[in-house]
Every structure is written in structure tokens, then in C-alpha cells.
Amino acid sequence: MKKKLLLMFSLVLLMSFGCFVKSAGAEGETTETVVPETEKNISEFTVSRPEGRFAFTLSGLTAGSKITVETADKTSGEKKLTKEYDVQEETLTEAITLEDLEYAYGVYSVTFKVDGEEVGEKKEVDFSIHTKKMDLSIAGEEYAAKRAFSLNSTEGTGGVLAPGTENKVSIYVWKGKTEKDAEQLGAEKDLGGSRVQWEKLNIASVKTAAYGTWNAKAVLTNSRGDKIKLVSATYQVASKVTSLITKKTAALEKNLEFCIQLKGAKTPYGVNKVAFNIYKSNNKKLATVAAVKTGSLYRADVRFETVKYKLEKLTVKAVIFDNKGKKETASKKASVDLSVKPGKLKVKKNKDVTCDYTLTGAYVPGNIAKLQFVVYAQEDGDLVKKKTYIGSESAAEKKYFANAAIEEKGTFTVYAYAVTAWGKKVQLATKEYKITKKDFGKQGWYYEKVNGQTYKFYYKDNVKITDLTSILGLSKNGGNKMYIEVNRAACVVTFYLYDNETKKYDIPIKSATVSVGRDTRTVAGAGALNIQSSFTPIGTYSICSNGAAVKYSLKPMHEPDGSTVYARWCSHIVGNVYFHAIAVGAQSHYAMRPYSYNRLGGPASAGCIRMTVADAKWLYDYAPTGTTVKIVTGSSSKPGPYGKPAVIKINGVNYDPTDPEVPDSRKKADYNAKRITGYMTKDGVKVGY
């Protein structure tokens, strides 16, 4: 029973007040239709955001009534507009626009009054600009001049950017924080619907040219001329390069240069020219070089001198100068490695009492002009410089090497220095090593076989000494128990000392290269000698075979043609055969025939054994009378235990380069002038041979 009474009561209320139906109209438009009854009421209410207009219909009115429409800000309640209408008929239909509201955008509360009494519920009108539901998007590469701008509503279908008709929108851009400097970009467009697009706006068309972050804003201009900022965004203005590289080639290295290349340079303002900034590892700028353009390529060949010969890894940046007088440093960087590679230094101690210094893998930009190995000895905590050796290059093996004699014990450090093509000395690798007693190899006396014969040799620092005069302490006053053997085929004389241990003449003192008689076919002995013969007799003889002390410091000799020559330091063997220095045409040190001297080492005499002045005098001084002299046929392939000593050649001089009576200064001058291939100093030091 109670439920039936409640239902009947509800139906009575519904019939008393009428039924309202709310429906959607066109885009951005809402309409409320009221099913009227006999009393005054709001029978229709329509809002159009696109038009910036709301319309209403009041019904059930009485002529003469006064209608008041109050529009107030919904949030603050502040009244914006009050309009009054005099009623002439039962219904009143009117509209209020943004123009009536003086374009005061906002959300409004609308109240209807009839003769001072409110009619119906308050209505809400949204004439606000939905900036929080707007988006300004900007598309395009940072280096592109043309960009696409799009002002969008994020409300989705039916979204309206701003209420009102005849609205226009423009894009303004500016650099920095001050919007007053903003410049309009492109044309003004109608602001309608949910999107406004500008396909290709030229951002370079504005007066201001700058790189970096730019600001953009969409600005609404209504029919009254008001300008209202809608939404903003940012975009980037920058340069672009496709590639920035450096190159080092053999040809560039030869010219002490490296190359920088840039491709694909672009900016929104165009490209006028390009330069390259080069920086040290501490970011300090070393140089700026201009690039030369060829097609789309910008190139610069940079001399090492330009970067002050800084041998390190350098950084290269490209600076692009545009057509508006601005410059921009490209984001891409490049590097060029001008670092020195020290390589690996090794020290090898050899059995021949030498050291090999080998440097591999070293590199100096511009290539190494000269490589030095500098050896220092550690003495009392200090490094004392000893010697410098110039390294020989093996390009195929990519190494430098030098051979040095081991001369003393101790701890040493060898430094490898490169001398650059521009004359700078650059330290590369170092290596410490020690020389001990065992590194000197053989020292003293050793019995060794040569061609099947055993001899007693003397070594110093692993080097066989081939002149034992001082080692043996020979005396010029006789007493030297010696034996002399002449190898006629090899033209070599070897001097031996008696060995008290083996009871043999097996200690070779020294050897000399000589000239024997021109006739080497005759093997007869001294009995076949005559004034016309020209052979050196085979057999065993002695110094002064006749028993007399026949030695001459200068001896006249009669030639077969009747002329007389003079032989120095003569020691008689047998008959008319002597050991002697090459004869001279007069009693002078400067009367020797070069032709005769240059025949040393081959058969050339009438039977005597010709020698250098130094060798003839040595024999004269140290071989006592009675010393056995054995002349054998011999073999040129087996000259003796010391081999065949080198001989000097002369050209344009008339003296013996081993003659101690000829000043050393003259010999040195002729040696430097290449008139002699070597010489012996007054002190017995050999030079050049």
C-alpha cells in the first residue's frame, strides 16, 4: 500500500514541473530542451563554442514582465554581463556572444530571472580557451630551414581550439628569454576546428639569426584585435655535417702534413665558408685553418709546423660560417693522432763482444730522419754519457739497429732518440742492461786449429789479436826465437814464435802481405838464382844465410837495365834475395812509384820479397840474424793462420802510407781526398784498413 502511494506522488511531481531533455548539437554546441508546462520556464538553451555564442528560449511568460540574464565568472562569481529584456509575448528567444562579453574568455554561470525571481537552474557556458588541451608541434631537422608547425587540440573528436568566429592564429618565434623580440613566422591562419597547420615555414626568414634553442608560440587574434598566447614549444637550430675525418698518407707524411675533410655541411642559413679549429689535449686551441671547397667537400692540408709540431693526439672541430654572418661549431669532432710511438728497444749481447741495439715499432709523425742510440753508464748514481751510435734502418723489417763493441763492465742504459724531419730530437724507448766479465768472451791464450794445423792465439775481449808484438814483449835487441814462413802462392809472410809448452813454432806473431818474384812457376832453390832470374827460391834459409849480419836501413840495388834503386830496411835471405820495403828511385821518402806499391799482394819482383815500410822495418827490428826463413810454394786459398792482411791502394802519391817518416797530417789529408785508401800513423795505428 505504501509503495503505491509513493509511486502516485512521484507522478504528480513529474506532471507539475515538466520533463527536461539534454541533447548534443553541432560540433562544440550543446542544447537543452525543456518540455514546457503552463508556468514560466527555460524551454531551450543552446551553447556554440565555435561561434562563441549561447542562445536561450523562455516560455510561459506574461506580457510586460522584465527578463534579466546575468552572466558571471563561475570561479569568482564576478558578474561580467547583465542584460534585461521586456516581455511582449509568452516566449522570449535571445542570444549572448563573446562580443557581448567583451571577449572575456572563461567559464560562465548564467542565471535567468523573471521579474526578479530566478527561473530554472543556472546554466554553465564554457567560453574559455583550452590552452592546457593544446599542443604546438614542430617537425623538421635541426639544420633544415623549412619546418612544419601544427597547432592541435588534444581533446580528440569535437575539440575546439578557441571559442568565437573570425579568430586568427599566427606563429611567433624568438631566441632567448625575452618574448618581446618575437617575430612572426609565416602567414596568419583561420583558427577553426581542432587543428591548424603550416607545412613549410622558413625559420631563416626572421631578422634574428642564431643557433641553439628557439621558442615558438601560437598567438590568437580575435575579431576585436586582441592577441592571446595559446601555447608554446621549442625547436633547435644547428648545423650538420655528414662526416668529419682526418687522413695521414705516405705522401702527406713526406710533406709533413695531415689532411682534414668535411662532407655534407648544412645550416638553416646556408653555408658561406668552413674553417677547422685544432686543439691540444688540454683543449687549448693550436691553430685555425681555412678549408677549400671542392663540390660538397671541404678540405685543408695542415702542416705540422702550423700545429707547432705538437706530437700528441689533436682534436679537430669544424666551424661553419653561414650566409647571415653567424658561425656555428659542428657537433661532430675528429681527431688526428700525431703521438709518438716509442717502440720496443732490445739489447742483445753477442759472443763477439758486441751489443746489438734494436728498436722496433717506433713511429714519429713525418717519419724518422735519423735514429740515435745513446749509451750512458751508471757511475756513483749518475748517468755518464759514453757513446752515440747511428741506427741503420731496415724498412722491410720496420726496425732500427746498431752494433756496439763491449768495452767495459757495469750497468748501462741505452736511449733511443729519433731526429725528426724538422730537426727536433725526440726520446723514444730506453733499456737498461749489465755487462759482466763473462760478456767479454775469450780472454788470453787459446789453442785453435786453422786448416788442420794447431796454433796458439791470443784474445782480448773475444777479439783475436793479429799482432802480438806488444803482447809477447818482443825485443829489438835480439833474443826473439822466431820462424818465418813465406807462402809464395798467397804472397803472405807469417812470423812465428817458439812455444815452450808445445816445443813448436806455433804462435803466429803477425802476418804481412807481400810481393814475390814475378816467376811463380819455377820451384828451384837458391842454386838456380842468377842476375837474370825473377823467382823467389823455394827452400829453407835464414836471415843472413851467409852468417853475417847483413841488414841495411837503405841499400842501393842494381836493376837488370843498369839503373839503381834504393831499398829501405833490407834483411838478406839468400843470394840476391832480400826482404825489403818497395824500392824508391832516389834516397827520398817521396820517390816511390805508385805502380810498384799497388802490386803488393801479387808476384811483381825480380825475386826479392817486397813489403810495406812498416812490415819491412818490423822484420828488420825483431827478426834476429839466423832466424829461419822457409819459402814454400803454398796455396792462395790457405794464406796462413791470420789470413791475408788488407793492403792500401794509392793514387797520385809517391810515398808509402805506412812510412813513419811521412807526417800524419799529410797522410790524413790524402786519405780525406781519397788519394790513399788507408794509412798508418807514426804511433802504429791503422786507419782505413
C-alpha positions in Angstrom: 0.0 0.0 0.0 2.8 2.4 0.9 4.7 1.6 -2.4 1.5 2.5 -4.4 1.1 5.8 -2.6 4.9 6.7 -3.2 4.5 6.0 -7.0 1.4 8.1 -7.3 3.2 11.0 -5.5 6.1 10.9 -7.9 3.8 11.0 -11.0 2.1 14.1 -9.6 5.5 15.9 -9.1 6.6 15.0 -12.7 3.4 16.4 -14.1 3.7 19.5 -12.0 7.3 20.6 -13.2 7.7 19.1 -16.6 10.5 16.8 -18.1 13.9 18.2 -19.4 15.9 16.5 -22.2 19.5 17.5 -22.9 21.0 16.8 -26.4 24.2 17.5 -28.3 24.0 19.8 -31.3 26.7 20.7 -33.9 30.4 20.5 -33.1 31.1 22.4 -29.9 27.3 23.1 -29.4 25.0 21.9 -26.7 21.2 22.3 -26.4 18.8 21.8 -23.5 15.2 21.4 -24.5 12.5 21.6 -21.8 9.1 20.0 -22.1 7.1 23.1 -21.0 4.2 23.3 -18.8 2.0 26.2 -18.2 4.3 28.0 -15.8 7.2 30.2 -17.0 10.4 28.2 -17.6 13.6 27.9 -19.8 12.4 25.8 -22.6 15.6 25.7 -24.7 19.3 26.5 -24.0 22.0 26.2 -26.7 25.8 26.8 -26.4 28.1 27.0 -29.5 31.8 27.2 -28.6 32.8 27.6 -32.3 30.6 30.6 -32.6 31.3 31.9 -29.1 27.5 32.2 -28.5 24.8 30.8 -26.3 21.0 31.1 -27.1 18.0 30.6 -24.9 14.2 30.4 -25.0 12.0 31.3 -22.1 8.4 30.2 -22.2 5.2 30.7 -20.1 5.9 34.4 -19.9 3.4 37.2 -19.4 3.5 40.4 -21.4 5.0 43.3 -19.5 7.3 41.1 -17.5 11.0 42.0 -17.2 13.6 39.3 -18.0 17.1 39.6 -16.6 20.1 37.4 -17.7 23.1 37.6 -15.5 26.4 36.1 -16.7 29.1 35.7 -14.0 32.5 34.1 -13.8 32.0 30.6 -12.5 35.0 30.5 -10.3 35.0 34.0 -8.7 31.3 34.8 -9.1 32.2 38.2 -10.5 29.4 39.5 -12.8 30.6 40.0 -16.4 27.3 40.9 -18.1 23.7 41.6 -17.1 21.1 42.0 -19.9 17.5 42.9 -19.5 14.6 42.2 -21.9 11.0 43.4 -21.8 8.4 40.6 -22.5 5.9 41.2 -25.2 4.9 37.6 -25.8 4.6 34.3 -24.0 8.1 33.3 -25.2 11.5 35.1 -25.4 14.3 33.8 -27.6 17.7 35.6 -27.5 21.5 35.0 -27.7 24.6 36.4 -26.0 28.0 36.3 -27.7 31.7 36.7 -26.8 31.4 40.2 -28.2 28.7 41.0 -25.7 31.1 39.7 -23.1 33.9 41.9 -24.5 35.8 38.8 -25.4 36.5 37.9 -21.8 37.2 34.3 -22.2 36.2 32.0 -19.4 33.6 29.6 -18.0 30.4 31.4 -17.1 27.4 30.8 -14.9 24.2 32.1 -16.4 21.2 33.0 -14.3 17.7 33.8 -15.7 15.3 35.9 -13.7 11.6 36.9 -14.4 10.6 40.0 -12.5 13.5 39.4 -10.1 12.8 35.8 -9.5 15.1 33.0 -10.8 13.7 30.7 -13.3 15.1 27.2 -13.7 18.6 26.1 -12.8 21.7 28.1 -13.5 23.4 27.2 -16.8 27.1 26.8 -17.5 28.8 28.2 -20.6 32.4 27.3 -21.5 33.9 30.2 -23.4 37.4 29.5 -22.1 40.4 28.8 -24.3 41.5 25.3 -23.5 45.3 26.0 -23.6 46.0 23.0 -21.4 44.5 20.8 -24.0 46.5 22.3 -26.9 49.8 21.2 -28.4 52.1 23.0 -30.7 54.3 20.6 -32.6 57.3 21.4 -34.8 58.8 19.0 -37.2 62.0 19.2 -39.2 65.7 18.6 -38.9 67.8 20.9 -36.7 69.8 22.0 -39.8 66.7 22.5 -42.1 65.4 26.0 -42.9 61.8 24.7 -43.6 59.9 23.4 -40.6 56.3 22.2 -40.2 54.2 23.7 -37.4 50.9 22.3 -36.2 48.6 23.6 -33.5 46.4 20.8 -32.3 43.6 20.1 -29.8 44.3 17.1 -27.6 40.6 16.9 -26.7 40.0 14.5 -29.5 37.0 14.5 -31.7 34.9 17.7 -31.3 37.7 19.6 -29.6 37.6 23.3 -30.4 40.8 25.3 -30.1 39.2 28.6 -29.0 35.6 29.9 -29.0 34.4 32.6 -31.3 34.3 33.3 -35.0 36.8 35.2 -37.1 39.6 34.1 -34.9 43.1 34.1 -36.5 46.3 32.4 -35.3 49.9 33.2 -36.0 53.3 31.6 -35.2 55.9 33.8 -33.5 59.5 32.8 -32.8 62.3 34.2 -30.7 65.6 33.3 -29.3 66.4 33.7 -25.6 64.1 34.6 -22.7 62.5 37.8 -23.9 59.3 37.3 -25.8 59.1 41.0 -26.9 61.7 40.1 -29.5 59.4 37.5 -31.1 59.0 37.8 -34.8 56.0 36.5 -36.8 56.8 33.5 -38.9 54.7 32.8 -41.9 51.2 33.8 -42.6 48.2 34.2 -40.2 45.6 31.4 -40.5 42.0 31.0 -39.5 41.6 29.3 -36.1 38.9 26.8 -36.6 38.3 23.2 -35.7 40.8 21.1 -33.8 44.0 21.7 -35.9 45.8 24.4 -37.7 48.9 23.5 -39.8 51.7 25.4 -41.5 53.5 23.0 -43.8 56.7 24.8 -44.6 57.7 27.8 -42.6 61.2 29.2 -43.3 62.7 29.7 -39.9 65.7 31.5 -41.6 63.4 34.3 -42.8 63.3 36.1 -39.5 65.7 39.0 -38.9 67.4 37.4 -36.0 69.9 34.6 -36.8 71.2 32.4 -34.1 71.9 28.8 -33.2 70.6 26.9 -30.3 67.2 26.6 -28.7 64.4 28.7 -30.2 61.0 29.4 -28.7 57.8 29.4 -30.7 54.3 30.3 -29.7 50.8 30.2 -31.3 49.1 33.6 -30.9 45.3 34.0 -31.2 44.0 37.3 -32.7 40.2 37.7 -32.2 37.8 39.9 -34.2 38.4 42.7 -31.8 42.2 42.6 -32.4 43.2 41.1 -29.1 46.3 38.9 -29.2 46.4 36.0 -26.8 49.2 33.5 -26.4 47.8 30.0 -26.7 50.7 27.5 -26.4 54.4 27.5 -26.8 57.1 25.0 -27.9 60.8 24.9 -28.6 62.9 23.8 -31.6 66.6 23.6 -32.3 68.7 25.5 -34.9 72.0 23.8 -35.5 74.5 22.9 -38.2 75.0 19.5 -39.6 77.9 17.6 -41.2 77.7 14.2 -42.8 81.3 13.4 -41.9 84.4 15.0 -40.4 87.6 12.9 -40.8 91.4 13.3 -40.8 93.8 11.5 -43.0 97.5 10.6 -42.9 99.1 9.2 -46.0 102.7 8.5 -47.1 102.7 11.5 -49.4 101.3 13.7 -46.7 103.8 12.5 -44.2 106.6 13.2 -46.7 105.4 16.8 -46.9 105.0 17.0 -43.1 101.2 17.4 -43.4 97.9 15.8 -42.5 94.5 16.3 -44.1 91.1 17.3 -42.7 88.0 16.6 -44.7 84.4 17.6 -44.1 81.3 16.5 -46.1 77.7 17.5 -46.1 77.8 20.8 -44.3 74.4 22.3 -43.8 72.7 25.1 -41.7 69.3 26.7 -41.9 71.1 29.9 -43.0 73.2 28.3 -45.7 77.0 27.8 -45.7 79.3 30.5 -46.8 82.7 29.0 -45.7 84.3 26.5 -43.4 87.3 26.6 -41.1 88.9 24.0 -38.9 89.9 24.6 -35.3 92.6 22.3 -34.0 93.1 21.8 -30.2 95.7 20.2 -28.0 94.7 17.5 -25.5 94.1 20.2 -22.8 91.5 21.9 -25.1 93.9 24.8 -25.9 93.5 25.9 -29.5 96.6 25.5 -31.5 95.5 26.8 -34.9 92.7 27.7 -37.2 92.9 26.8 -40.9 90.6 27.7 -43.7 89.1 24.9 -45.8 89.0 24.8 -49.6 85.7 23.7 -51.1 85.5 21.2 -54.0 82.0 20.1 -54.7 80.4 19.2 -51.4 83.8 18.5 -49.8 85.7 21.0 -47.7 89.4 20.1 -47.3 92.5 21.5 -45.6 96.1 20.1 -45.7 97.6 21.1 -42.4 101.4 21.4 -42.0 102.9 20.1 -38.7 104.5 23.5 -38.4 101.0 25.0 -38.3 100.2 23.0 -35.1 103.6 23.9 -33.7 104.9 20.3 -34.1 102.8 19.1 -31.1 103.3 15.4 -31.2 100.1 14.3 -29.4 96.6 13.4 -30.2 94.8 16.5 -31.5 91.1 17.3 -31.7 89.6 18.9 -34.8 86.3 20.9 -34.8 84.6 22.3 -37.9 83.4 25.9 -37.8 80.7 26.7 -40.3 80.2 30.4 -41.3 76.7 30.9 -42.7 75.3 33.5 -45.1 73.9 35.7 -42.3 77.4 36.3 -40.8 77.0 33.8 -38.0 79.2 30.9 -37.2 78.4 27.5 -35.7 80.7 24.8 -34.5 79.6 21.4 -35.8 78.7 18.8 -33.3 80.9 16.2 -34.9 84.5 16.1 -33.9 87.6 14.4 -35.4 91.0 13.6 -34.1 94.4 13.2 -35.7 97.0 11.1 -33.8 100.3 12.8 -34.0 101.5 10.9 -31.0 105.0 9.4 -30.9 105.1 5.6 -30.6 108.2 4.8 -28.6 108.5 1.3 -29.9 110.3 -1.6 -28.2 114.1 -1.4 -27.5 116.1 -4.6 -27.1 119.7 -5.2 -26.2 121.4 -8.4 -27.3 124.9 -9.3 -26.1 126.9 -11.2 -28.8 129.7 -13.7 -28.5 131.9 -11.4 -30.5 131.9 -9.0 -27.5 129.4 -6.6 -29.1 125.9 -5.5 -28.3 123.1 -5.2 -30.8 120.6 -2.4 -30.1 117.3 -3.0 -32.0 114.3 -0.7 -32.0 111.1 -2.0 -33.5 107.6 -0.5 -33.8 108.7 3.1 -33.4 106.9 5.9 -35.1 107.3 9.7 -35.3 104.9 11.8 -37.4 106.7 12.9 -40.6 108.9 9.8 -40.3 112.2 9.4 -38.5 115.1 11.3 -40.3 117.8 9.7 -38.1 117.8 7.3 -35.2 120.4 7.6 -32.4 121.3 5.1 -29.8 122.9 6.9 -26.9 124.6 4.8 -24.2 125.1 6.0 -20.6 126.9 4.3 -17.8 125.7 4.4 -14.3 128.5 5.7 -12.2 128.0 6.7 -8.5 124.3 7.1 -9.0 124.7 9.3 -12.1 124.4 8.6 -15.8 127.5 9.4 -17.6 127.3 9.6 -21.4 129.6 7.1 -23.2 128.9 6.8 -26.9 126.3 7.6 -29.6 125.6 5.2 -32.4 123.6 6.0 -35.5 120.9 3.4 -36.2 120.7 1.7 -39.5 117.2 1.3 -40.9 115.7 -1.9 -42.1 112.5 -0.7 -43.8 111.3 -4.2 -44.7 111.5 -5.3 -41.0 110.4 -1.9 -39.7 113.3 -1.6 -37.3 116.5 0.3 -36.5 119.6 -1.3 -35.2 123.2 -0.6 -34.3 126.2 -2.8 -33.2 128.5 -1.6 -30.5 131.7 -3.0 -29.0 131.6 -4.1 -25.4 134.4 -2.2 -23.8 133.8 -2.2 -20.0 131.8 -3.8 -17.2 129.0 -2.1 -15.4 125.3 -1.1 -15.6 124.3 0.8 -18.7 121.2 2.5 -20.1 120.7 2.9 -23.8 118.3 5.6 -25.0 116.8 5.6 -28.5 116.3 9.1 -29.9 114.6 10.0 -33.1 115.6 13.1 -35.0 112.6 14.4 -36.8 112.4 15.8 -40.3 112.3 19.3 -38.8 115.4 18.6 -36.7 113.9 18.0 -33.3 115.3 15.3 -31.1 112.6 13.1 -29.6 113.2 10.5 -26.9 111.7 7.1 -27.7 112.4 4.0 -25.7 115.1 3.2 -23.1 116.6 -0.1 -21.9 118.9 -0.9 -19.0 121.4 -3.7 -19.2 124.5 -5.0 -17.5 127.9 -6.0 -18.8 129.7 -8.6 -16.7 133.1 -10.3 -17.0 131.6 -13.3 -18.9 130.2 -10.9 -21.6 133.7 -10.1 -22.7 134.1 -13.7 -24.2 137.6 -15.1 -24.8 140.4 -13.6 -22.9 144.1 -14.6 -23.2 145.6 -17.7 -24.9 143.7 -20.4 -26.8 144.9 -23.3 -28.9 142.9 -23.5 -32.1 143.1 -25.3 -35.4 143.2 -23.5 -38.8 143.4 -25.6 -42.0 144.3 -28.6 -39.9 147.1 -27.0 -38.0 147.0 -26.1 -34.4 148.1 -22.6 -33.4 148.2 -20.6 -30.2 146.2 -17.4 -30.4 145.7 -14.5 -28.1 142.2 -12.9 -27.5 141.3 -9.7 -25.9 137.6 -9.2 -25.2 136.8 -12.1 -27.5 138.8 -10.5 -30.4 141.7 -12.4 -31.8 144.8 -10.1 -31.7 146.7 -10.4 -35.0 149.8 -8.5 -34.0 151.3 -9.9 -30.8 154.4 -7.7 -30.7 153.5 -6.0 -27.5 151.6 -8.9 -26.0 154.7 -11.1 -26.3 157.0 -8.3 -25.3 159.4 -8.8 -28.2 162.8 -7.2 -28.1 164.5 -5.2 -30.8 167.9 -6.3 -29.3 167.6 -9.9 -30.5 166.7 -12.9 -28.4 163.4 -13.5 -30.2 163.2 -17.2 -31.0 161.3 -16.8 -34.3 160.5 -18.7 -37.5 159.4 -17.0 -40.8 157.3 -18.7 -43.5 156.7 -17.3 -46.9 153.6 -18.6 -48.7 154.7 -17.7 -52.3 151.3 -18.5 -53.9 149.4 -16.4 -51.5 152.1 -13.6 -51.3 151.8 -13.7 -47.5 154.6 -13.9 -44.9 153.8 -15.1 -41.4 156.1 -14.7 -38.4 156.0 -17.4 -35.6 157.4 -17.5 -32.1 158.6 -20.6 -30.4 156.2 -22.1 -27.9 158.0 -23.5 -24.8 154.9 -25.6 -23.9 154.5 -27.5 -27.2 158.1 -27.1 -28.3 156.9 -25.8 -31.6 156.8 -22.6 -33.6 153.0 -22.4 -33.3 152.5 -18.9 -32.0 151.7 -16.6 -35.0 153.1 -13.2 -34.2 151.7 -11.4 -37.2 151.3 -11.6 -41.0 152.2 -9.4 -43.9 151.0 -9.1 -47.4 154.0 -9.0 -49.8 155.1 -9.2 -53.5 157.3 -12.2 -54.5 159.2 -12.8 -57.7 157.3 -12.5 -61.0 158.1 -16.1 -61.9 155.9 -18.3 -59.8 156.3 -21.4 -62.0 159.9 -22.0 -61.1 160.3 -24.1 -57.9 164.1 -24.3 -57.9 166.1 -23.4 -54.9 168.8 -20.7 -54.4 171.3 -22.6 -56.6 169.4 -21.6 -59.7 169.5 -17.9 -58.9 171.3 -15.6 -61.4 171.2 -12.0 -62.3 168.5 -12.6 -65.0 166.2 -14.7 -62.8 162.9 -13.4 -61.4 161.7 -16.0 -59.0 161.8 -16.4 -55.2 163.6 -19.6 -54.5 161.8 -22.5 -52.7 163.7 -23.8 -49.7 164.7 -23.2 -46.1 167.1 -20.4 -45.4 167.7 -17.8 -42.7 168.1 -14.1 -42.1 171.6 -13.6 -43.5 172.2 -17.1 -44.7 175.9 -16.4 -45.1 176.2 -15.9 -41.3 177.0 -12.2 -41.5 174.7 -9.6 -40.0 173.6 -8.3 -43.4 170.9 -5.7 -42.7 170.6 -2.3 -44.3 168.4 0.6 -43.4 169.0 1.8 -47.0 170.6 -0.3 -49.7 171.3 0.6 -53.3 170.2 -2.1 -55.7 171.1 -2.5 -59.3 168.3 -3.3 -61.7 168.8 -5.5 -64.8 168.5 -2.4 -67.0 171.6 -0.9 -65.2 169.6 1.6 -63.2 170.0 2.0 -59.4 167.1 2.0 -56.9 167.2 2.2 -53.1 165.6 -0.3 -50.8 164.9 0.5 -47.2 165.0 -1.8 -44.2 166.7 -4.7 -46.1 167.2 -8.1 -44.5 169.2 -10.6 -46.5 167.8 -14.1 -47.1 170.0 -15.9 -49.8 171.9 -14.9 -52.9 170.5 -11.7 -54.2 167.1 -12.2 -52.4 166.1 -9.8 -49.6 163.1 -8.8 -47.6 162.8 -5.0 -48.1 160.4 -2.1 -48.5 159.4 -1.2 -52.0 162.3 0.5 -53.6 162.4 4.2 -54.4 164.1 5.9 -57.3 166.1 8.2 -55.1 167.2 8.5 -51.5 163.9 10.1 -50.5 160.7 9.0 -48.9 158.8 10.6 -51.8 160.4 8.8 -54.7 158.3 5.7 -54.8 156.4 4.5 -57.9 152.7 4.1 -57.2 152.6 1.2 -59.7 155.0 -0.9 -57.7 153.2 -0.2 -54.5 149.8 -1.2 -55.8 151.2 -4.6 -56.9 151.6 -5.6 -53.3 149.8 -8.9 -52.8 150.9 -10.4 -56.1 154.1 -11.5 -57.9 156.0 -8.4 -59.1 159.7 -8.5 -58.2 162.8 -9.9 -59.6 163.0 -12.4 -56.7 163.1 -10.2 -53.6 160.2 -10.1 -51.1 158.8 -6.6 -51.2 156.9 -5.3 -48.2 155.4 -2.1 -46.8 157.8 0.2 -44.9 156.1 -0.7 -41.7 156.4 -4.5 -42.2 160.0 -4.3 -43.5 161.1 -2.3 -40.6 159.3 -4.6 -38.1 161.2 -7.6 -39.6 164.4 -5.6 -39.5 163.9 -4.7 -35.8 162.5 -8.0 -34.4 163.9 -10.9 -36.6 167.4 -11.6 -35.4 170.2 -12.8 -37.6 169.9 -16.5 -38.1 166.1 -16.6 -37.9 164.9 -19.5 -40.1 163.1 -18.4 -43.3 161.2 -21.1 -45.1 159.8 -20.3 -48.6 157.1 -22.7 -49.7 155.1 -23.0 -52.8 152.0 -22.6 -50.6 148.3 -22.1 -51.6 146.4 -18.9 -52.3 143.4 -20.4 -50.6 145.3 -21.0 -47.4 147.3 -17.9 -46.8 148.1 -18.6 -43.1 146.6 -18.6 -39.6 145.7 -14.9 -39.8 144.6 -14.9 -43.5 145.9 -12.3 -45.9 146.1 -8.8 -44.4 144.4 -6.0 -46.3 146.6 -3.7 -48.3 146.4 0.0 -49.0 146.0 1.3 -52.5 147.4 4.7 -53.6 146.5 7.1 -56.4 148.6 10.2 -57.2 151.0 10.0 -54.2 154.7 8.8 -54.3 155.2 7.7 -50.7 154.4 4.6 -48.6 151.3 5.4 -46.4 152.8 3.2 -43.6 156.1 5.1 -43.6 156.5 6.7 -40.1 158.8 9.4 -41.6 155.9 10.9 -43.6 153.9 13.3 -41.4 150.5 12.1 -40.2 148.9 15.4 -41.3 149.9 14.7 -44.9 148.6 11.2 -44.8 145.3 12.3 -43.3 144.8 15.0 -45.9 145.5 12.5 -48.8 143.2 10.0 -47.1 140.3 12.5 -46.9 141.0 13.4 -50.5 140.8 9.7 -51.4 144.3 9.6 -52.8 145.1 6.7 -50.4 142.7 4.1 -49.1 144.3 4.0 -45.6 147.4 4.8 -43.7 149.4 4.0 -40.5 150.1 6.7 -38.0 153.5 7.3 -36.5 152.3 5.5 -33.4 151.4 2.4 -35.4 147.5 3.0 -35.5 145.9 1.7 -38.7 143.3 4.0 -40.3 141.0 2.8 -43.1 142.3 -0.8 -43.4 
